[in-house]
Amino acid sequence: MKKPRLSKFSVSFFAVIFVFTLIMSCVGASYGGLRLSNEVNKIFESYQVLENYNYYYSGSDNRPDAILGVHKNYTLRSKLWKSVELTPDQLKLWVNMMTDHRGTDIRIYGSRVISPEGKDIGIWYSPWNQTTVRMEDDRHVVIHTPSLFPMHRKRGLLFGAEED
């Protein structure tokens, strides 16, 4: 039986479609991310509520999956985060609940939320170390709640992440 062969036209057509799709996926993409930060860990673990941030959380009211602070220069666009007037006492309860896993070695990640240009736009505290940060324009940001995928760690650090 003779194997079917792709014509030069078919190969060229698929190559053009592939390149077009690749280019279009990059156009308008304005993604930031998380950068591990010992300083952010210290802020949360000393129960400091920074006045120039609006605070949000995701997950349970008693044991959040993540605590997010977005600098007041930016507006968070998300229906999944719950806004909170955070107090040091509430933060202390949450941090203690997040870190109290009775004998398990779970790392809580303090991270800076950064724009595509590397500007600090927020702070993140969570056992999850991945999310999507997308700038809609200069002042509006979409930050996804923590990924439910397993944490990716290598000696406690993110692969390829920078830590301050």
C-alpha positions as YAML, in Angstrom:
chain: A
units: angstrom
residues:
- id: 1
  name: MET
  ca: [0.00, 0.00, 0.00]
- id: 2
  name: LYS
  ca: [1.30, 3.40, -0.99]
- id: 3
  name: LYS
  ca: [1.74, 5.98, 1.81]
- id: 4
  name: PRO
  ca: [-0.12, 9.24, 1.27]
- id: 5
  name: ARG
  ca: [2.22, 12.17, 0.74]
- id: 6
  name: LEU
  ca: [1.60, 15.75, 1.61]
- id: 7
  name: SER
  ca: [1.90, 18.12, -1.29]
- id: 8
  name: LYS
  ca: [4.19, 21.13, -1.13]
- id: 9
  name: PHE
  ca: [1.05, 23.26, -0.96]
- id: 10
  name: SER
  ca: [-0.25, 21.38, 2.10]
- id: 11
  name: VAL
  ca: [3.05, 21.69, 3.95]
- id: 12
  name: SER
  ca: [3.30, 25.39, 3.11]
- id: 13
  name: PHE
  ca: [-0.33, 25.98, 4.10]
- id: 14
  name: PHE
  ca: [0.13, 24.36, 7.52]
- id: 15
  name: ALA
  ca: [3.42, 26.21, 8.08]
- id: 16
  name: VAL
  ca: [1.73, 29.55, 7.33]
- id: 17
  name: ILE
  ca: [-1.19, 28.71, 9.65]
- id: 18
  name: PHE
  ca: [1.25, 27.72, 12.43]
- id: 19
  name: VAL
  ca: [3.28, 30.93, 12.13]
- id: 20
  name: PHE
  ca: [0.10, 33.06, 11.94]
- id: 21
  name: THR
  ca: [-1.29, 31.39, 15.09]
- id: 22
  name: LEU
  ca: [2.00, 31.89, 16.91]
- id: 23
  name: ILE
  ca: [2.14, 35.57, 16.00]
- id: 24
  name: MET
  ca: [-1.51, 36.18, 16.89]
- id: 25
  name: SER
  ca: [-1.09, 34.54, 20.29]
- id: 26
  name: CYS
  ca: [1.64, 37.08, 21.08]
- id: 27
  name: VAL
  ca: [-0.18, 40.15, 19.76]
- id: 28
  name: GLY
  ca: [-1.88, 42.02, 22.56]
- id: 29
  name: ALA
  ca: [-0.57, 39.60, 25.17]
- id: 30
  name: SER
  ca: [0.28, 41.64, 28.20]
- id: 31
  name: TYR
  ca: [1.12, 39.19, 30.93]
- id: 32
  name: GLY
  ca: [2.96, 39.69, 34.18]
- id: 33
  name: GLY
  ca: [3.47, 37.14, 36.91]
- id: 34
  name: LEU
  ca: [4.70, 36.39, 40.39]
- id: 35
  name: ARG
  ca: [8.24, 36.91, 41.69]
- id: 36
  name: LEU
  ca: [9.16, 35.18, 44.94]
- id: 37
  name: SER
  ca: [9.99, 37.65, 47.68]
- id: 38
  name: ASN
  ca: [11.36, 37.13, 51.18]
- id: 39
  name: GLU
  ca: [10.34, 40.72, 51.90]
- id: 40
  name: VAL
  ca: [6.69, 39.95, 51.08]
- id: 41
  name: ASN
  ca: [6.86, 36.85, 53.31]
- id: 42
  name: LYS
  ca: [8.04, 39.09, 56.16]
- id: 43
  name: ILE
  ca: [5.24, 41.60, 55.53]
- id: 44
  name: PHE
  ca: [2.56, 38.94, 55.79]
- id: 45
  name: GLU
  ca: [4.21, 36.97, 58.60]
- id: 46
  name: SER
  ca: [4.57, 40.10, 60.74]
- id: 47
  name: TYR
  ca: [0.85, 40.82, 60.07]
- id: 48
  name: GLN
  ca: [1.43, 44.18, 58.38]
- id: 49
  name: VAL
  ca: [-1.48, 45.63, 56.44]
- id: 50
  name: LEU
  ca: [-0.07, 48.17, 53.99]
- id: 51
  name: GLU
  ca: [-2.30, 51.22, 53.62]
- id: 52
  name: ASN
  ca: [-1.60, 51.75, 49.91]
- id: 53
  name: TYR
  ca: [-3.07, 48.34, 48.96]
- id: 54
  name: ASN
  ca: [-6.58, 46.98, 48.51]
- id: 55
  name: TYR
  ca: [-6.84, 43.45, 49.88]
- id: 56
  name: TYR
  ca: [-8.62, 40.37, 48.56]
- id: 57
  name: TYR
  ca: [-8.72, 36.68, 49.33]
- id: 58
  name: SER
  ca: [-9.83, 33.50, 47.63]
- id: 59
  name: GLY
  ca: [-11.12, 30.30, 49.13]
- id: 60
  name: SER
  ca: [-12.65, 29.80, 52.54]
- id: 61
  name: ASP
  ca: [-13.42, 32.74, 54.82]
- id: 62
  name: ASN
  ca: [-11.63, 30.88, 57.63]
- id: 63
  name: ARG
  ca: [-8.66, 29.47, 55.72]
- id: 64
  name: PRO
  ca: [-8.05, 31.30, 52.44]
- id: 65
  name: ASP
  ca: [-6.17, 29.73, 49.56]
- id: 66
  name: ALA
  ca: [-4.48, 33.07, 48.86]
- id: 67
  name: ILE
  ca: [-4.30, 36.62, 50.14]
- id: 68
  name: LEU
  ca: [-3.76, 39.31, 47.53]
- id: 69
  name: GLY
  ca: [-2.90, 42.97, 47.92]
- id: 70
  name: VAL
  ca: [-3.26, 45.16, 44.83]
- id: 71
  name: HIS
  ca: [-1.64, 48.60, 44.88]
- id: 72
  name: LYS
  ca: [-4.26, 51.34, 44.90]
- id: 73
  name: ASN
  ca: [-2.91, 52.65, 41.57]
- id: 74
  name: TYR
  ca: [-4.45, 49.55, 39.95]
- id: 75
  name: THR
  ca: [-7.96, 48.12, 39.73]
- id: 76
  name: LEU
  ca: [-8.47, 44.37, 40.05]
- id: 77
  name: ARG
  ca: [-11.00, 42.97, 37.58]
- id: 78
  name: SER
  ca: [-12.24, 39.66, 38.93]
- id: 79
  name: LYS
  ca: [-15.42, 38.24, 40.38]
- id: 80
  name: LEU
  ca: [-13.54, 35.36, 42.00]
- id: 81
  name: TRP
  ca: [-11.56, 37.34, 44.57]
- id: 82
  name: LYS
  ca: [-13.42, 38.56, 47.67]
- id: 83
  name: SER
  ca: [-12.63, 42.11, 48.78]
- id: 84
  name: VAL
  ca: [-11.80, 42.57, 52.47]
- id: 85
  name: GLU
  ca: [-11.03, 45.50, 54.78]
- id: 86
  name: LEU
  ca: [-8.05, 43.65, 56.20]
- id: 87
  name: THR
  ca: [-6.90, 44.27, 59.76]
- id: 88
  name: PRO
  ca: [-3.69, 43.01, 61.40]
- id: 89
  name: ASP
  ca: [-5.79, 40.72, 63.64]
- id: 90
  name: GLN
  ca: [-7.60, 39.15, 60.67]
- id: 91
  name: LEU
  ca: [-4.31, 38.79, 58.80]
- id: 92
  name: LYS
  ca: [-2.74, 37.08, 61.82]
- id: 93
  name: LEU
  ca: [-5.61, 34.55, 61.99]
- id: 94
  name: TRP
  ca: [-5.37, 33.81, 58.27]
- id: 95
  name: VAL
  ca: [-1.57, 33.51, 58.17]
- id: 96
  name: ASN
  ca: [-1.61, 31.20, 61.20]
- id: 97
  name: MET
  ca: [-4.34, 29.05, 59.63]
- id: 98
  name: MET
  ca: [-2.48, 28.87, 56.31]
- id: 99
  name: THR
  ca: [0.80, 27.85, 57.97]
- id: 100
  name: ASP
  ca: [-0.67, 25.43, 60.56]
- id: 101
  name: HIS
  ca: [-0.76, 22.11, 58.74]
- id: 102
  name: ARG
  ca: [0.09, 19.91, 61.74]
- id: 103
  name: GLY
  ca: [3.41, 18.42, 60.82]
- id: 104
  name: THR
  ca: [3.35, 18.75, 57.05]
- id: 105
  name: ASP
  ca: [6.07, 20.75, 55.36]
- id: 106
  name: ILE
  ca: [4.09, 23.22, 53.25]
- id: 107
  name: ARG
  ca: [5.81, 26.34, 52.05]
- id: 108
  name: ILE
  ca: [3.73, 29.48, 51.85]
- id: 109
  name: TYR
  ca: [4.89, 31.70, 49.01]
- id: 110
  name: GLY
  ca: [5.21, 35.41, 49.48]
- id: 111
  name: SER
  ca: [5.53, 36.97, 46.05]
- id: 112
  name: ARG
  ca: [5.43, 40.28, 44.31]
- id: 113
  name: VAL
  ca: [2.79, 40.58, 41.60]
- id: 114
  name: ILE
  ca: [4.53, 42.19, 38.67]
- id: 115
  name: SER
  ca: [3.38, 43.78, 35.43]
- id: 116
  name: PRO
  ca: [4.76, 42.73, 32.02]
- id: 117
  name: GLU
  ca: [7.29, 45.56, 32.39]
- id: 118
  name: GLY
  ca: [8.39, 44.27, 35.81]
- id: 119
  name: LYS
  ca: [6.64, 46.97, 37.88]
- id: 120
  name: ASP
  ca: [5.30, 45.97, 41.29]
- id: 121
  name: ILE
  ca: [1.51, 46.04, 41.20]
- id: 122
  name: GLY
  ca: [0.68, 43.86, 44.18]
- id: 123
  name: ILE
  ca: [1.63, 41.26, 46.77]
- id: 124
  name: TRP
  ca: [0.61, 37.59, 47.03]
- id: 125
  name: TYR
  ca: [0.67, 35.10, 49.91]
- id: 126
  name: SER
  ca: [-0.37, 31.51, 49.25]
- id: 127
  name: PRO
  ca: [0.73, 27.87, 49.30]
- id: 128
  name: TRP
  ca: [0.16, 28.02, 45.54]
- id: 129
  name: ASN
  ca: [2.96, 29.56, 43.54]
- id: 130
  name: GLN
  ca: [1.33, 30.00, 40.15]
- id: 131
  name: THR
  ca: [-1.29, 32.28, 38.69]
- id: 132
  name: THR
  ca: [-2.01, 34.31, 35.60]
- id: 133
  name: VAL
  ca: [-1.52, 38.08, 35.73]
- id: 134
  name: ARG
  ca: [-2.88, 39.95, 32.72]
- id: 135
  name: MET
  ca: [-2.88, 43.70, 32.25]
- id: 136
  name: GLU
  ca: [-5.96, 44.96, 30.39]
- id: 137
  name: ASP
  ca: [-4.55, 48.47, 30.19]
- id: 138
  name: ASP
  ca: [-2.27, 50.69, 32.28]
- id: 139
  name: ARG
  ca: [-4.50, 50.56, 35.37]
- id: 140
  name: HIS
  ca: [-6.69, 47.44, 35.13]
- id: 141
  name: VAL
  ca: [-5.38, 43.98, 35.98]
- id: 142
  name: VAL
  ca: [-6.87, 40.50, 35.96]
- id: 143
  name: ILE
  ca: [-5.24, 38.15, 38.46]
- id: 144
  name: HIS
  ca: [-6.51, 34.60, 38.54]
- id: 145
  name: THR
  ca: [-7.15, 32.83, 41.81]
- id: 146
  name: PRO
  ca: [-4.56, 30.15, 42.66]
- id: 147
  name: SER
  ca: [-4.14, 27.31, 40.26]
- id: 148
  name: LEU
  ca: [-5.48, 24.03, 41.58]
- id: 149
  name: PHE
  ca: [-2.61, 22.19, 39.92]
- id: 150
  name: PRO
  ca: [0.06, 20.77, 42.22]
- id: 151
  name: MET
  ca: [2.75, 23.12, 43.43]
- id: 152
  name: HIS
  ca: [5.93, 23.01, 41.34]
- id: 153
  name: ARG
  ca: [8.94, 23.30, 43.59]
- id: 154
  name: LYS
  ca: [12.62, 22.67, 43.37]
- id: 155
  name: ARG
  ca: [14.25, 23.01, 46.78]
- id: 156
  name: GLY
  ca: [11.44, 25.37, 47.76]
- id: 157
  name: LEU
  ca: [11.84, 27.72, 44.77]
- id: 158
  name: LEU
  ca: [9.92, 28.10, 41.55]
- id: 159
  name: PHE
  ca: [11.62, 26.82, 38.44]
- id: 160
  name: GLY
  ca: [13.19, 29.78, 36.70]
- id: 161
  name: ALA
  ca: [11.90, 32.27, 39.28]
- id: 162
  name: GLU
  ca: [13.87, 35.10, 40.71]
- id: 163
  name: GLU
  ca: [13.83, 35.68, 44.43]
- id: 164
  name: ASP
  ca: [14.66, 38.93, 46.18]
...
